[in-house]
Amino acid sequence: MNKHIYYDDKKISVGSDTGETAQNQVLVNYENGNSETLKVAIKDFLKQGNKKSLFVQTNSVSSVFEELKKGFYFIEAAGGLIQNKDKYLFIKRLGKWDLPKGKLDKGETIQQAAIRECEEECAVTGLTILKQLPDTYHIYEYKTGHALKVSYWFHMETSSNKELKPQTEENIEEVRWLSVDEIKSIVLKNTYITIEKLVRSFFKI
């Protein structure tokens, strides 16, 4: 199964199935040992405004990701899609709808980090993890270069009716429980591509 990494409106796909090669897609064949070729191809791709898609063809996705981690600041984060009956918790951060998440602390498991970050960012309590959701990957400008962040996601539930409170020091402006219809009409019109993909996959919309 192919994995996808997003950088603004650009997408890097890694896997064995190229599907239909788009006109503006860059294709790189990765074999063990040609890490320099991969590094140069990705660096050039991030700079090229007219190229929106890069496909790294490989039979070893894990090997490619190990190489990618060497070329970026690698950051791990965890968060949750929290359910309370028929409503789901979303946050608005820097003007866009998002899900609560944050970086792992030293020694934490991804499950512990996901629960802690949701509690800190929203003041939500009584969380129980139901299952792990697909990971998401994105690249963003960081310090003097770029960071590659993997976010581990969990479907959680709570029955708590405690008042929510946004963690303003993390630039969170609003925390809301939303119905599926509201998610379709509000969130999907103003969110990040990784969150959109995760939400559409979860709700099958």
TIRO-784267 format. One record per residue: x, y, z of N, C-alpha, C, O in turn; residue number from 0; residue in one letter. Coordinates in steps of 0.1 Angstrom, whole numbers, padded with zeros to 4 digits. Each point is the difference from the previous one (the first is absolute). Layout:
residues N
nx;ny;nz;cax;cay;caz;cx;cy;cz;ox;oy;oz;nr;rest
X;Y;Z;X;Y;Z;X;Y;Z;X;Y;Z;NUM;a
...
This chain:
residues 205
nx;ny;nz;cax;cay;caz;cx;cy;cz;ox;oy;oz;nr;rest
0008;-0012;0000;-0008;0012;0000;0009;0013;0000;0009;0001;0008;0;m
-0012;0008;-0017;0007;0012;-0001;-0002;0009;0012;-0011;0001;0006;1;n
0022;0006;-0002;-0001;0011;0010;0001;0013;-0006;0008;0002;-0010;2;k
-0014;0008;0016;0000;0014;-0006;0005;0010;0010;-0004;0000;0012;3;h
0012;0009;-0017;0005;0011;0008;-0004;0013;-0007;0002;0001;-0012;4;i
-0007;0008;0020;-0005;0013;-0006;0009;0011;0004;0005;0001;0012;5;y
-0003;0008;-0021;0007;0013;0002;-0008;0011;-0007;0001;0002;-0012;6;y
-0009;0005;0020;-0009;0010;-0006;-0009;-0007;-0011;-0007;-0009;0004;7;d
0008;0013;-0016;-0008;-0006;-0011;0007;-0011;-0008;-0004;-0004;-0010;8;d
0016;0000;0016;0008;-0010;-0007;-0002;-0014;0008;-0003;0000;0011;9;k
0005;-0011;-0019;-0001;-0013;0006;0011;-0009;-0004;0004;-0001;-0012;10;k
0002;-0005;0022;0011;-0011;-0003;-0007;-0013;0003;-0004;-0002;0012;11;i
0004;-0007;-0021;-0005;-0014;0002;0011;-0009;0000;0009;0001;-0008;12;s
-0010;-0011;0017;0011;-0010;0001;-0007;-0014;-0001;-0008;-0003;0008;13;v
0013;-0006;-0017;-0006;-0013;-0001;0004;-0007;-0013;0008;0005;-0007;14;g
-0015;-0016;0004;0003;-0007;-0012;-0010;0002;-0011;0003;-0003;-0012;15;s
-0015;0008;0015;-0010;0002;-0010;-0001;0015;-0004;-0005;0008;0007;16;d
0010;-0006;-0019;0000;0014;-0005;-0014;0005;-0005;-0002;0012;0000;17;t
-0006;-0022;-0003;-0013;0004;-0005;0001;0008;-0013;0009;-0004;-0009;18;g
-0017;0014;0007;0002;0008;-0013;0009;0012;0003;-0002;0008;0009;19;e
0013;-0008;-0017;0010;0011;0002;-0006;0013;-0005;-0004;0001;-0012;20;t
0003;0009;0020;-0005;0013;-0004;0010;0007;-0008;0012;-0002;0001;21;a
-0017;0012;-0009;0009;0008;-0008;0010;0008;0007;0012;0001;-0004;22;q
-0015;0004;0016;0009;0008;0008;0006;-0008;0011;0005;0005;0010;23;n
-0004;-0019;-0011;0005;-0008;0010;0015;-0004;-0003;0003;-0003;-0011;24;q
0005;0004;0022;0014;-0004;-0001;0001;-0015;0005;-0006;-0003;0010;25;v
0012;-0005;-0018;0002;-0015;0004;0014;-0003;0003;0009;0003;-0008;26;l
-0007;-0009;0020;0014;-0004;0005;-0001;-0014;0003;-0008;-0005;0008;27;v
0017;-0003;-0013;0001;-0014;0003;0011;-0002;0011;0012;0003;-0002;28;n
-0016;-0007;0014;0009;-0001;0011;0004;-0015;0002;-0008;-0009;0000;29;y
0021;0007;0001;0006;-0013;0003;0010;0003;0012;0005;0011;0001;30;e
-0003;-0021;0007;0009;0002;0012;0013;0004;-0005;0006;-0006;-0009;31;n
-0001;0017;0015;0013;0005;-0004;0000;0013;-0008;0010;0007;0000;32;g
-0021;-0004;-0006;0000;0013;-0008;-0007;0011;0008;-0008;0007;-0005;33;n
0012;-0006;0017;-0006;0010;0009;0003;0014;-0004;-0008;0009;0002;34;s
0020;-0007;-0008;0003;0014;-0005;-0009;0004;-0011;-0004;0012;0000;35;e
0000;-0021;-0009;-0009;0003;-0011;-0013;0004;0006;-0007;0009;-0005;36;t
0002;-0017;0015;-0013;0003;0006;0000;0014;0007;-0009;0007;-0001;37;l
0020;-0004;0008;0001;0012;0007;0000;0012;-0009;-0007;0010;0002;38;k
0014;-0011;-0013;0000;0011;-0010;-0013;0002;-0007;-0005;0011;-0002;39;v
-0002;-0022;-0001;-0013;0000;-0007;-0010;0007;0009;-0008;0008;-0005;40;a
0008;-0011;0018;-0010;0006;0009;0003;0015;0002;-0009;0008;0000;41;i
0021;-0005;0002;0004;0014;0002;-0004;0008;-0012;-0005;0011;0001;42;k
0008;-0016;-0013;-0004;0007;-0013;-0015;0002;-0001;-0006;0010;-0003;43;d
-0001;-0021;0007;-0015;0000;-0001;-0006;0010;0009;-0010;0007;-0004;44;f
0015;-0006;0016;-0006;0010;0009;0002;0014;-0005;-0008;0009;0004;45;l
0018;-0006;-0012;0002;0013;-0005;-0008;0003;-0013;-0002;0012;-0003;46;k
-0002;-0022;-0004;-0006;0002;-0013;-0015;0003;0001;-0008;-0008;0005;47;q
0004;0020;-0008;-0014;0004;0001;-0009;-0007;-0009;-0012;-0001;0003;48;g
0017;-0003;-0015;-0009;-0006;-0010;-0002;-0015;0001;-0008;-0006;-0006;49;n
0016;0000;0015;-0001;-0014;0002;-0008;-0003;0013;0004;0005;0011;50;k
-0015;-0012;-0012;-0009;-0001;0012;0001;-0014;0006;-0005;-0003;0011;51;k
0010;-0007;-0018;0000;-0014;0004;0013;-0007;-0003;0005;0001;-0011;52;s
0000;-0008;0021;0013;-0007;-0002;-0003;-0015;0005;-0006;-0002;0011;53;l
0009;-0007;-0019;-0002;-0014;0004;0013;-0007;0001;0008;-0001;-0009;54;f
-0005;-0005;0021;0012;-0008;0003;-0004;-0014;-0001;-0007;-0006;0009;55;v
0011;-0001;-0020;-0004;-0014;-0002;0010;-0009;0007;0012;0001;-0003;56;q
-0017;-0009;0011;0009;-0009;0008;-0008;-0012;0005;-0012;0000;0002;57;t
0019;-0011;0001;-0006;-0012;0006;0002;0000;0015;-0004;-0009;0007;58;n
0011;0020;-0002;0003;0001;0014;-0003;0014;0005;0009;0008;0001;59;s
-0021;-0006;0003;-0005;0013;0005;0008;0004;0012;0003;0011;0002;60;v
-0001;-0021;0007;0007;0003;0013;0014;0005;-0003;0005;0009;0007;61;s
0002;-0014;-0017;0014;0005;-0003;-0001;0014;-0005;0009;0008;0004;62;s
-0018;-0005;-0012;-0002;0014;-0005;-0002;0010;0012;0006;0010;0000;63;v
-0015;-0014;0009;-0003;0009;0011;0012;0001;0009;0002;0011;0006;64;f
0006;-0021;-0004;0013;0001;0008;0009;0010;-0007;0007;0008;0007;65;e
-0006;-0008;-0020;0008;0010;-0007;-0006;0014;0001;0008;0010;0002;66;e
-0021;-0009;-0003;-0006;0013;0001;0002;0006;0014;0003;0012;0001;67;l
-0003;-0020;0009;0002;0005;0014;0014;0006;0002;0002;0009;0008;68;k
0007;-0014;-0016;0014;0005;0001;0001;0014;-0006;0008;0008;0004;69;k
-0017;-0005;-0014;0001;0013;-0007;-0009;0011;0005;0001;0011;-0005;70;g
-0008;-0014;0015;-0009;0010;0006;0001;0000;0016;0006;-0009;0005;71;f
-0011;0020;0001;-0002;-0001;0014;-0012;-0009;0002;-0011;0003;-0005;72;y
0013;-0014;0012;-0011;-0010;0001;-0008;0002;0013;0007;0000;0011;73;f
-0020;0002;-0012;-0008;0003;0012;-0012;-0010;0000;-0006;-0003;-0010;74;i
0004;-0002;0022;-0011;-0009;0003;-0011;0007;0008;0003;0006;0010;75;e
-0015;-0008;-0014;-0011;0006;0007;-0012;-0010;0001;0000;-0010;-0007;76;a
-0009;0013;0017;-0011;-0009;0001;-0013;0008;0004;0001;0010;0007;77;a
-0012;-0015;-0011;-0013;0007;0003;-0012;-0009;-0002;0002;-0012;-0002;78;g
-0013;0018;0003;-0012;-0008;-0001;-0012;0006;-0006;-0002;0012;-0001;79;g
-0007;-0021;-0005;-0013;0004;-0004;-0009;-0005;0011;-0003;-0012;0001;80;l
-0003;0021;0007;-0007;-0003;0012;-0015;0000;-0002;-0005;0010;-0006;81;i
-0002;-0020;0010;-0014;-0002;-0002;-0007;0001;0014;0004;-0006;0009;82;q
-0015;0013;-0009;-0009;0000;0012;-0014;-0001;-0006;-0006;0009;-0005;83;n
0001;-0022;0006;-0013;-0003;-0006;0001;0002;-0015;0008;-0006;-0007;84;k
-0016;0015;0001;0000;0003;-0014;0007;0012;-0004;-0001;0005;-0011;85;d
0010;0000;0020;0007;0013;-0003;0015;-0004;0001;0005;-0009;0006;86;k
0003;0018;-0014;0015;-0002;-0001;0007;0013;0003;-0005;0010;-0004;87;y
0016;-0011;0011;0007;0012;0005;0010;0005;-0010;0008;-0007;-0005;88;l
-0010;0020;0001;0010;0006;-0009;0004;0013;0006;-0007;0007;0008;89;f
0019;-0003;-0012;0006;0013;0005;0002;0009;-0012;0002;-0004;-0011;90;i
-0002;0017;0013;0004;0010;-0010;0013;0006;0005;0001;0007;0010;91;k
0009;-0009;-0019;0014;0005;0004;0005;0008;-0012;0000;-0005;-0012;92;r
0004;0017;0014;0005;0009;-0010;-0010;0001;-0012;0004;0001;-0011;93;l
-0017;0000;0014;-0010;0002;-0010;-0005;-0012;-0007;-0008;0001;-0009;94;g
0014;-0013;0012;-0004;-0012;-0007;-0005;-0011;0010;0005;-0001;0011;95;k
-0014;-0007;-0016;-0005;-0011;0009;0010;-0011;0000;0006;-0003;-0010;96;w
-0004;-0003;0022;0010;-0010;0002;-0004;-0010;0010;-0011;0002;0006;97;d
0019;-0012;-0003;-0002;-0009;0011;0011;0002;0010;0011;0004;-0003;98;l
-0014;-0005;0016;0010;0002;0011;0011;-0011;-0002;-0002;-0012;-0001;99;p
0014;0017;0002;0012;-0008;-0001;0012;0008;0005;-0001;0012;0002;100;k
0012;-0019;0001;0012;0006;0004;0012;-0009;0000;-0002;-0012;-0002;101;g
0014;0017;0004;0012;-0008;0000;0001;-0009;0011;-0005;0003;0011;102;k
0012;-0014;-0013;0002;-0010;0011;0011;0005;0009;0009;0006;-0004;103;l
-0012;-0008;0017;0010;0003;0010;0009;-0012;0001;-0003;-0011;-0003;104;d
0015;0013;0008;0010;-0011;0002;-0006;-0010;0009;-0004;0002;0011;105;k
0005;-0015;-0016;-0004;-0011;0008;-0015;-0004;-0001;-0005;-0010;0005;106;g
-0003;0019;-0012;-0014;-0003;-0002;-0003;-0010;-0011;0008;-0001;-0010;107;e
-0018;-0007;0012;-0005;-0007;-0012;-0009;0009;-0008;-0004;0011;0004;108;t
0001;-0015;-0016;-0009;0008;-0009;-0014;0001;0006;-0006;0010;-0002;109;i
0002;-0020;0009;-0014;0000;0006;0000;0010;0011;-0009;0008;0002;110;q
0019;-0008;0007;0001;0010;0011;0001;0014;-0005;-0007;0009;0005;111;q
0015;-0007;-0016;0001;0014;-0005;-0013;0004;-0006;-0004;0012;0002;112;a
-0003;-0020;-0009;-0013;0004;-0006;-0010;0004;0010;-0006;0010;-0001;113;a
0005;-0018;0012;-0010;0004;0011;0005;0013;0007;-0009;0009;0002;114;i
0021;-0008;0001;0005;0012;0007;-0002;0013;-0009;-0005;0010;0006;115;r
0008;-0011;-0018;-0001;0012;-0009;-0015;0004;-0001;-0003;0012;0000;116;e
-0006;-0022;-0002;-0014;0003;-0001;-0005;0007;0013;-0008;0009;-0001;117;c
0012;-0014;0012;-0004;0005;0013;0006;0015;0001;-0008;0009;0005;118;e
0020;-0007;-0008;0006;0013;0001;-0006;0010;-0009;-0002;0012;0004;119;e
0000;-0016;-0016;-0005;0010;-0010;-0015;0003;0001;-0004;0011;-0005;120;e
-0003;-0020;0011;-0015;0002;0000;-0006;0000;0013;-0012;0003;0002;121;c
0019;-0007;0009;-0005;-0002;0013;-0011;-0011;0000;-0009;0000;0009;122;a
0010;-0009;-0018;-0009;-0012;0000;0005;-0010;0009;0012;-0002;0002;123;v
-0021;-0006;0004;0004;-0010;0010;-0007;-0013;-0003;-0009;-0001;-0008;124;t
0013;-0010;0015;-0006;-0013;-0001;0002;-0007;-0013;-0009;-0007;-0005;125;g
0020;0009;-0001;0003;-0005;-0013;0003;-0015;0000;0008;-0005;0009;126;l
-0013;-0003;-0018;0003;-0014;-0002;0003;-0002;-0015;-0007;0005;-0009;127;t
0018;-0011;0006;0004;-0003;-0014;-0008;-0012;-0005;0000;-0011;0007;128;i
-0006;0012;-0018;-0007;-0011;-0006;0008;-0007;-0011;0000;-0013;0000;129;l
0007;0020;-0008;0009;-0006;-0010;0009;0010;-0006;-0002;0012;0001;130;k
0013;-0017;-0007;0009;0009;-0007;-0005;0002;-0014;-0005;-0009;-0007;131;q
0007;0022;0002;-0004;0004;-0013;0013;0001;-0009;0011;-0001;0006;132;l
-0012;0003;-0019;0012;0001;-0008;0008;0012;0004;-0005;0010;0004;133;p
0018;-0012;-0005;0010;0011;0002;-0001;0010;-0011;-0004;-0003;-0011;134;d
0008;0015;0014;0001;0010;-0011;0014;0006;0000;0007;0000;0011;135;t
-0003;0005;-0022;0014;0005;-0002;-0001;0014;-0007;-0007;0001;-0010;136;y
0015;0008;0015;0001;0013;-0007;0013;0006;0002;0007;-0002;0011;137;h
-0003;0011;-0020;0013;0007;0000;-0003;0015;0002;-0010;0005;-0006;138;i
0018;0002;0014;-0002;0014;0001;0013;0007;0003;0010;-0007;0004;139;y
-0009;0020;-0007;0012;0007;0002;0003;0001;0015;-0009;0002;0008;140;e
0022;-0005;-0004;0003;-0001;0014;0015;0004;0002;0009;-0005;-0006;141;y
-0007;0015;0014;0013;0006;0003;0007;0003;-0013;-0006;0009;-0008;142;k
0017;-0015;0005;0007;0004;-0013;-0003;-0010;-0011;0007;0001;-0011;143;t
-0016;-0010;0013;-0003;-0010;-0010;-0015;-0004;0000;-0009;0008;0000;144;g
0007;-0021;-0001;-0014;-0005;0000;-0001;-0012;0011;0010;-0007;0003;145;h
-0022;0006;0002;-0003;-0011;0010;-0009;-0010;-0007;-0009;0004;-0008;146;a
0011;-0016;0011;-0009;-0011;-0004;-0007;-0004;0013;0006;-0006;0009;147;l
-0019;0008;-0009;-0008;-0004;0012;-0009;-0012;-0003;-0008;0000;-0009;148;k
0009;-0010;0018;-0010;-0011;-0001;-0010;0002;0012;0005;0002;0012;149;v
-0018;-0003;-0014;-0010;0002;0010;-0007;-0014;0001;-0005;-0005;-0009;150;s
0005;0000;0022;-0007;-0012;0003;-0014;0003;0005;-0001;0008;0009;151;y
-0009;-0014;-0015;-0014;0004;0004;-0007;-0011;0006;0002;-0012;-0003;152;w
-0011;0015;0012;-0009;-0010;0007;-0014;0005;0001;-0003;0012;0002;153;f
-0006;-0021;-0004;-0014;0002;0002;-0003;-0002;0015;0003;-0011;0005;154;h
-0007;0021;0001;-0003;0000;0015;-0014;0003;0003;-0008;0005;-0009;155;m
0003;-0008;0021;-0013;0004;0004;0000;0005;0014;0009;-0003;0008;156;e
-0019;0011;-0005;-0002;0005;0014;-0015;0002;0002;-0007;0002;-0009;157;t
0003;-0003;0021;-0014;0003;0004;-0001;0012;0008;-0011;0004;0005;158;s
0023;0003;-0003;0000;0012;0009;-0007;0012;-0006;0001;0002;-0012;159;s
-0008;0005;0020;-0006;0013;-0005;0007;0012;0006;-0006;0011;0000;160;n
0018;-0013;0004;0008;0011;0006;0002;0011;-0011;0002;-0003;-0012;161;k
-0003;0015;0016;0002;0011;-0009;0014;0000;-0007;0010;-0002;0007;162;e
-0010;0004;-0020;0013;0000;-0007;0006;0013;0001;-0006;0010;0001;163;l
0020;-0010;-0002;0007;0013;0001;0012;-0001;-0009;0009;-0009;0001;164;k
-0008;0018;-0011;0011;0000;-0010;0013;0004;0007;0000;0009;0008;165;p
0011;-0016;-0012;0013;0004;0005;0005;0011;-0009;0007;-0002;-0010;166;q
-0009;0014;0015;0003;0012;-0009;0015;0002;-0002;0004;0005;-0011;167;t
0004;-0010;0020;0015;0001;-0002;0005;-0008;-0012;0011;0001;-0004;168;e
-0020;-0011;0000;0003;-0008;-0012;-0008;0005;-0012;-0002;-0007;-0009;169;e
-0002;0020;0010;-0007;0006;-0011;-0013;-0006;-0004;-0005;0000;-0011;170;n
-0001;-0007;0021;-0014;-0006;-0002;-0010;0011;0004;-0001;0005;0011;171;i
-0008;-0002;-0021;-0009;0010;0001;-0014;-0005;0005;-0008;0007;0006;172;e
0005;-0019;-0010;-0013;-0006;0003;0000;-0015;0001;0008;-0006;-0007;173;e
-0016;0001;0016;-0002;-0015;0001;-0015;-0003;-0001;-0008;0006;0008;174;v
0004;-0015;-0017;-0014;-0002;-0002;-0003;-0015;-0002;0007;-0007;-0006;175;r
-0019;0003;0011;-0005;-0013;-0003;-0009;0002;-0013;-0009;0008;0000;176;w
0012;-0016;-0010;-0007;0001;-0013;-0006;-0013;-0004;0005;-0011;0002;177;l
-0017;0012;-0008;-0007;-0011;-0006;0007;-0004;-0014;0008;0008;-0005;178;s
-0011;-0019;0000;0006;-0004;-0013;-0004;0010;-0011;0008;0003;-0008;179;v
-0020;0001;0008;-0005;0010;-0010;0008;0013;0002;0003;0006;-0010;180;d
0000;-0002;0022;0007;0013;0002;0015;-0002;-0004;0006;0009;-0005;181;e
-0001;-0021;0007;0014;-0003;-0005;0001;0001;-0015;0009;0006;-0005;182;i
-0020;-0011;-0002;0000;0001;-0014;-0001;0015;-0005;0007;0004;-0009;183;k
-0016;0004;0016;-0002;0013;-0005;0009;0011;0005;0002;0010;-0006;184;s
0005;-0013;0018;0009;0010;0006;0014;-0004;-0001;0009;0007;-0005;185;i
-0005;-0019;0010;0014;-0004;0002;0006;-0002;-0014;0011;0005;-0003;186;v
-0018;-0013;-0005;0007;-0004;-0013;0002;0011;-0010;0007;-0001;-0009;187;l
-0014;0013;0012;0002;0011;-0009;0012;0009;0005;0004;0009;-0007;188;k
0001;-0012;0019;0011;0008;0005;0009;-0007;0009;0000;0002;0013;189;n
0008;-0012;-0018;0009;-0008;0008;0012;-0003;-0008;0001;0004;-0012;190;t
0008;-0012;0018;0012;-0004;-0007;-0002;-0013;-0008;-0009;-0008;0004;191;y
0016;0006;-0015;-0002;-0012;-0008;0002;-0013;0008;-0008;-0009;-0003;192;i
0017;0009;0012;0002;-0013;0008;-0013;-0002;0009;-0004;-0012;0001;193;t
-0001;0022;0004;-0012;-0002;0009;-0012;-0003;-0009;-0008;-0009;0004;194;i
0007;0015;-0016;-0011;-0003;-0009;0000;-0015;-0004;-0010;-0007;0001;195;e
0022;0002;-0004;0002;-0014;-0004;-0004;-0009;0011;-0007;-0010;-0002;196;k
0011;0013;0014;-0003;-0008;0012;-0015;0000;0003;-0005;-0011;0002;197;l
-0001;0022;-0003;-0014;0001;0003;-0008;-0007;-0010;-0010;-0007;0003;198;v
0013;0009;-0016;-0008;-0007;-0010;0002;-0015;0000;-0010;-0007;-0002;199;r
0021;0003;0006;0002;-0015;0001;-0008;-0005;0012;-0006;-0011;-0001;200;s
0006;0018;0012;-0007;-0005;0012;-0015;0000;-0002;-0006;-0010;0004;201;f
0001;0020;-0009;-0015;0001;-0002;-0005;-0005;-0013;-0012;-0001;-0003;202;f
0022;-0003;-0006;-0003;-0005;-0013;-0009;0010;-0008;-0010;-0003;-0005;203;k
0015;0016;0005;-0007;0010;-0007;0009;0006;-0011;-0004;0010;-0007;204;i
